[in-house]
């Protein structure tokens, strides 16, 4: 399990396309306060394969990344 707290653009990487899977999600309140978004992927047998958790700040950063990547890819500020 990973609690994602920040993001870093890695332009030196190539995408490796994998098989398609569903992603489960839910949110909950942390015992220390604040909300966590949890995303889960599953193995073929249905068991949880990977868990990623995001706090409010990381979700805001992720929304910005998604908007830049998908809403106007012609003006991608990360690519030359």
VMD Tcl script that builds the backbone (N, CA, C; Angstrom):
set m [mol new atoms 240]
animate dup $m
set s [atomselect $m all]
$s set {name element resname resid chain x y z} {
  {N N UNK 1 A 0.845 -1.167 0.000}
  {CA C UNK 1 A 0.000 0.000 0.000}
  {C C UNK 1 A 0.892 1.232 0.000}
  {N N UNK 2 A 0.468 2.244 -0.733}
  {CA C UNK 2 A 1.229 3.492 -0.803}
  {C C UNK 2 A 0.317 4.673 -0.542}
  {N N UNK 3 A 0.745 5.585 0.318}
  {CA C UNK 3 A 0.069 6.866 0.485}
  {C C UNK 3 A 0.817 7.858 -0.393}
  {N N UNK 4 A 0.181 8.275 -1.484}
  {CA C UNK 4 A 0.798 9.185 -2.442}
  {C C UNK 4 A 0.722 10.599 -1.866}
  {N N UNK 5 A 1.867 11.251 -1.721}
  {CA C UNK 5 A 1.896 12.600 -1.162}
  {C C UNK 5 A 2.347 13.651 -2.167}
  {N N UNK 6 A 2.961 13.229 -3.272}
  {CA C UNK 6 A 3.374 14.175 -4.306}
  {C C UNK 6 A 3.642 13.417 -5.600}
  {N N UNK 7 A 3.775 14.172 -6.679}
  {CA C UNK 7 A 4.004 13.598 -7.996}
  {C C UNK 7 A 5.244 14.225 -8.613}
  {N N UNK 8 A 5.888 13.485 -9.495}
  {CA C UNK 8 A 7.059 13.967 -10.210}
  {C C UNK 8 A 6.932 13.527 -11.664}
  {N N UNK 9 A 6.984 14.489 -12.599}
  {CA C UNK 9 A 6.923 14.145 -14.017}
  {C C UNK 9 A 8.201 13.426 -14.414}
  {N N UNK 10 A 8.053 12.311 -15.120}
  {CA C UNK 10 A 9.199 11.508 -15.558}
  {C C UNK 10 A 9.149 11.366 -17.074}
  {N N UNK 11 A 9.639 12.358 -17.779}
  {CA C UNK 11 A 9.653 12.332 -19.231}
  {C C UNK 11 A 10.612 11.319 -19.828}
  {N N UNK 12 A 11.453 10.724 -18.999}
  {CA C UNK 12 A 12.419 9.740 -19.477}
  {C C UNK 12 A 11.850 8.328 -19.499}
  {N N UNK 13 A 10.568 8.175 -19.207}
  {CA C UNK 13 A 9.942 6.847 -19.131}
  {C C UNK 13 A 9.104 6.565 -20.372}
  {N N UNK 14 A 8.922 5.282 -20.673}
  {CA C UNK 14 A 8.026 4.836 -21.731}
  {C C UNK 14 A 6.874 4.077 -21.099}
  {N N UNK 15 A 5.693 4.216 -21.689}
  {CA C UNK 15 A 4.525 3.498 -21.177}
  {C C UNK 15 A 4.618 2.026 -21.559}
  {N N UNK 16 A 4.329 1.174 -20.615}
  {CA C UNK 16 A 4.221 -0.260 -20.881}
  {C C UNK 16 A 2.753 -0.605 -20.731}
  {N N UNK 17 A 2.109 -0.944 -21.820}
  {CA C UNK 17 A 0.677 -1.171 -21.799}
  {C C UNK 17 A 0.379 -2.573 -21.292}
  {N N UNK 18 A -0.453 -2.638 -20.281}
  {CA C UNK 18 A -0.792 -3.892 -19.615}
  {C C UNK 18 A -2.213 -4.306 -19.973}
  {N N UNK 19 A -2.613 -5.453 -19.487}
  {CA C UNK 19 A -3.990 -5.906 -19.657}
  {C C UNK 19 A -4.918 -4.953 -18.903}
  {N N UNK 20 A -6.144 -4.823 -19.387}
  {CA C UNK 20 A -7.110 -3.936 -18.745}
  {C C UNK 20 A -7.702 -4.597 -17.510}
  {N N UNK 21 A -7.896 -3.800 -16.472}
  {CA C UNK 21 A -8.475 -4.271 -15.217}
  {C C UNK 21 A -9.399 -3.198 -14.666}
  {N N UNK 22 A -10.327 -3.609 -13.827}
  {CA C UNK 22 A -11.158 -2.656 -13.106}
  {C C UNK 22 A -10.367 -2.092 -11.936}
  {N N UNK 23 A -10.777 -0.913 -11.506}
  {CA C UNK 23 A -10.163 -0.272 -10.349}
  {C C UNK 23 A -11.269 0.045 -9.352}
  {N N UNK 24 A -11.146 -0.505 -8.162}
  {CA C UNK 24 A -12.089 -0.172 -7.106}
  {C C UNK 24 A -11.657 1.112 -6.417}
  {N N UNK 25 A -12.619 1.828 -5.856}
  {CA C UNK 25 A -12.268 3.053 -5.145}
  {C C UNK 25 A -13.253 3.300 -4.021}
  {N N UNK 26 A -12.799 4.005 -3.030}
  {CA C UNK 26 A -13.652 4.527 -1.971}
  {C C UNK 26 A -12.890 5.616 -1.240}
  {N N UNK 27 A -13.580 6.323 -0.381}
  {CA C UNK 27 A -12.910 7.328 0.439}
  {C C UNK 27 A -13.337 7.149 1.882}
  {N N UNK 28 A -12.493 7.637 2.773}
  {CA C UNK 28 A -12.757 7.505 4.200}
  {C C UNK 28 A -12.052 8.641 4.927}
  {N N UNK 29 A -12.426 8.820 6.168}
  {CA C UNK 29 A -11.784 9.828 7.008}
  {C C UNK 29 A -10.597 9.201 7.727}
  {N N UNK 30 A -9.469 9.908 7.747}
  {CA C UNK 30 A -8.297 9.446 8.489}
  {C C UNK 30 A -8.545 9.644 9.982}
  {N N UNK 31 A -8.009 8.768 10.816}
  {CA C UNK 31 A -8.151 8.946 12.265}
  {C C UNK 31 A -7.568 10.279 12.751}
  {N N UNK 32 A -6.566 10.777 12.039}
  {CA C UNK 32 A -5.925 12.037 12.419}
  {C C UNK 32 A -6.600 13.246 11.784}
  {N N UNK 33 A -7.673 13.023 11.029}
  {CA C UNK 33 A -8.386 14.099 10.352}
  {C C UNK 33 A -8.039 14.162 8.878}
  {N N UNK 34 A -8.978 14.596 8.079}
  {CA C UNK 34 A -8.783 14.673 6.639}
  {C C UNK 34 A -9.278 13.415 5.953}
  {N N UNK 35 A -9.504 13.539 4.690}
  {CA C UNK 35 A -10.059 12.447 3.899}
  {C C UNK 35 A -8.982 11.805 3.049}
  {N N UNK 36 A -9.111 10.512 2.821}
  {CA C UNK 36 A -8.214 9.738 1.962}
  {C C UNK 36 A -9.046 9.107 0.843}
  {N N UNK 37 A -8.566 9.220 -0.401}
  {CA C UNK 37 A -9.132 8.489 -1.532}
  {C C UNK 37 A -8.278 7.252 -1.726}
  {N N UNK 38 A -8.915 6.088 -1.821}
  {CA C UNK 38 A -8.166 4.844 -2.027}
  {C C UNK 38 A -8.576 4.221 -3.351}
  {N N UNK 39 A -7.578 3.880 -4.177}
  {CA C UNK 39 A -7.774 3.156 -5.431}
  {C C UNK 39 A -7.153 1.782 -5.276}
  {N N UNK 40 A -7.850 0.749 -5.774}
  {CA C UNK 40 A -7.369 -0.630 -5.656}
  {C C UNK 40 A -7.463 -1.328 -7.000}
  {N N UNK 41 A -6.445 -2.083 -7.343}
  {CA C UNK 41 A -6.523 -2.969 -8.500}
  {C C UNK 41 A -6.525 -4.400 -7.995}
  {N N UNK 42 A -6.983 -5.308 -8.846}
  {CA C UNK 42 A -7.219 -6.677 -8.408}
  {C C UNK 42 A -6.526 -7.688 -9.315}
  {N N UNK 43 A -6.101 -8.786 -8.722}
  {CA C UNK 43 A -5.512 -9.904 -9.457}
  {C C UNK 43 A -6.627 -10.699 -10.131}
  {N N UNK 44 A -6.248 -11.627 -10.983}
  {CA C UNK 44 A -7.240 -12.451 -11.684}
  {C C UNK 44 A -8.159 -13.200 -10.733}
  {N N UNK 45 A -7.634 -13.594 -9.568}
  {CA C UNK 45 A -8.455 -14.342 -8.611}
  {C C UNK 45 A -9.351 -13.436 -7.766}
  {N N UNK 46 A -9.301 -12.120 -8.008}
  {CA C UNK 46 A -10.146 -11.184 -7.285}
  {C C UNK 46 A -9.506 -10.577 -6.047}
  {N N UNK 47 A -8.342 -11.073 -5.671}
  {CA C UNK 47 A -7.667 -10.514 -4.500}
  {C C UNK 47 A -7.095 -9.136 -4.843}
  {N N UNK 48 A -6.937 -8.315 -3.838}
  {CA C UNK 48 A -6.386 -6.981 -4.046}
  {C C UNK 48 A -4.923 -7.096 -4.446}
  {N N UNK 49 A -4.577 -6.441 -5.540}
  {CA C UNK 49 A -3.226 -6.519 -6.075}
  {C C UNK 49 A -2.394 -5.309 -5.672}
  {N N UNK 50 A -2.971 -4.128 -5.791}
  {CA C UNK 50 A -2.237 -2.903 -5.492}
  {C C UNK 50 A -3.197 -1.893 -4.890}
  {N N UNK 51 A -2.723 -1.145 -3.908}
  {CA C UNK 51 A -3.526 -0.116 -3.253}
  {C C UNK 51 A -2.746 1.189 -3.288}
  {N N UNK 52 A -3.427 2.258 -3.712}
  {CA C UNK 52 A -2.841 3.595 -3.661}
  {C C UNK 52 A -3.801 4.496 -2.908}
  {N N UNK 53 A -3.292 5.250 -1.964}
  {CA C UNK 53 A -4.097 6.199 -1.215}
  {C C UNK 53 A -3.598 7.608 -1.511}
  {N N UNK 54 A -4.544 8.563 -1.559}
  {CA C UNK 54 A -4.229 9.952 -1.865}
  {C C UNK 54 A -4.860 10.854 -0.815}
  {N N UNK 55 A -4.090 11.810 -0.292}
  {CA C UNK 55 A -4.685 12.808 0.583}
  {C C UNK 55 A -5.229 13.949 -0.280}
  {N N UNK 56 A -5.861 14.930 0.352}
  {CA C UNK 56 A -6.522 16.016 -0.386}
  {C C UNK 56 A -5.544 16.764 -1.297}
  {N N UNK 57 A -4.367 17.073 -0.803}
  {CA C UNK 57 A -3.394 17.812 -1.605}
  {C C UNK 57 A -2.971 17.015 -2.833}
  {N N UNK 58 A -2.720 15.722 -2.651}
  {CA C UNK 58 A -2.302 14.876 -3.770}
  {C C UNK 58 A -3.423 14.733 -4.794}
  {N N UNK 59 A -4.668 14.654 -4.337}
  {CA C UNK 59 A -5.794 14.571 -5.276}
  {C C UNK 59 A -5.871 15.843 -6.116}
  {N N UNK 60 A -5.671 16.999 -5.495}
  {CA C UNK 60 A -5.665 18.250 -6.252}
  {C C UNK 60 A -4.577 18.264 -7.308}
  {N N UNK 61 A -3.399 17.792 -6.943}
  {CA C UNK 61 A -2.293 17.725 -7.894}
  {C C UNK 61 A -2.603 16.728 -9.011}
  {N N UNK 62 A -3.205 15.603 -8.658}
  {CA C UNK 62 A -3.572 14.596 -9.656}
  {C C UNK 62 A -4.613 15.145 -10.632}
  {N N UNK 63 A -5.584 15.905 -10.145}
  {CA C UNK 63 A -6.578 16.512 -11.038}
  {C C UNK 63 A -5.916 17.454 -12.041}
  {N N UNK 64 A -4.931 18.209 -11.603}
  {CA C UNK 64 A -4.197 19.093 -12.505}
  {C C UNK 64 A -3.444 18.291 -13.560}
  {N N UNK 65 A -2.813 17.206 -13.148}
  {CA C UNK 65 A -2.083 16.345 -14.083}
  {C C UNK 65 A -3.036 15.750 -15.115}
  {N N UNK 66 A -4.180 15.253 -14.666}
  {CA C UNK 66 A -5.164 14.658 -15.577}
  {C C UNK 66 A -5.659 15.702 -16.569}
  {N N UNK 67 A -5.952 16.904 -16.105}
  {CA C UNK 67 A -6.421 17.958 -17.003}
  {C C UNK 67 A -5.371 18.280 -18.061}
  {N N UNK 68 A -4.121 18.396 -17.660}
  {CA C UNK 68 A -3.053 18.698 -18.626}
  {C C UNK 68 A -2.860 17.566 -19.628}
  {N N UNK 69 A -2.980 16.341 -19.167}
  {CA C UNK 69 A -2.725 15.185 -20.039}
  {C C UNK 69 A -3.867 14.912 -21.006}
  {N N UNK 70 A -5.115 15.192 -20.611}
  {CA C UNK 70 A -6.245 14.760 -21.419}
  {C C UNK 70 A -7.117 15.876 -21.971}
  {N N UNK 71 A -7.197 17.017 -21.326}
  {CA C UNK 71 A -8.121 18.045 -21.791}
  {C C UNK 71 A -7.588 18.842 -22.961}
  {N N UNK 72 A -6.286 19.090 -23.010}
  {CA C UNK 72 A -5.704 19.830 -24.119}
  {C C UNK 72 A -4.294 19.325 -24.400}
  {N N UNK 73 A -4.183 18.083 -24.927}
  {CA C UNK 73 A -2.854 17.517 -25.151}
  {C C UNK 73 A -2.017 18.283 -26.171}
  {N N UNK 74 A -2.646 19.108 -27.017}
  {CA C UNK 74 A -1.880 19.871 -28.005}
  {C C UNK 74 A -1.003 20.918 -27.331}
  {N N UNK 75 A -1.356 21.323 -26.126}
  {CA C UNK 75 A -0.568 22.326 -25.411}
  {C C UNK 75 A 0.098 21.710 -24.188}
  {N N UNK 76 A 0.562 20.499 -24.330}
  {CA C UNK 76 A 1.207 19.788 -23.227}
  {C C UNK 76 A 2.448 20.553 -22.777}
  {N N UNK 77 A 2.442 21.120 -21.566}
  {CA C UNK 77 A 3.582 21.916 -21.122}
  {C C UNK 77 A 4.806 21.085 -20.771}
  {N N UNK 78 A 4.670 19.783 -20.691}
  {CA C UNK 78 A 5.785 18.933 -20.280}
  {C C UNK 78 A 6.605 18.429 -21.455}
  {N N UNK 79 A 6.038 18.478 -22.634}
  {CA C UNK 79 A 6.749 17.944 -23.802}
  {C C UNK 79 A 7.236 19.091 -24.675}
  {N N UNK 80 A 8.434 18.941 -25.237}
  {CA C UNK 80 A 8.990 20.015 -26.093}
  {C C UNK 80 A 8.209 20.175 -27.381}
}
mol reanalyze $m
mol bondsrecalc $m
mol representation Tube
mol addrep $m
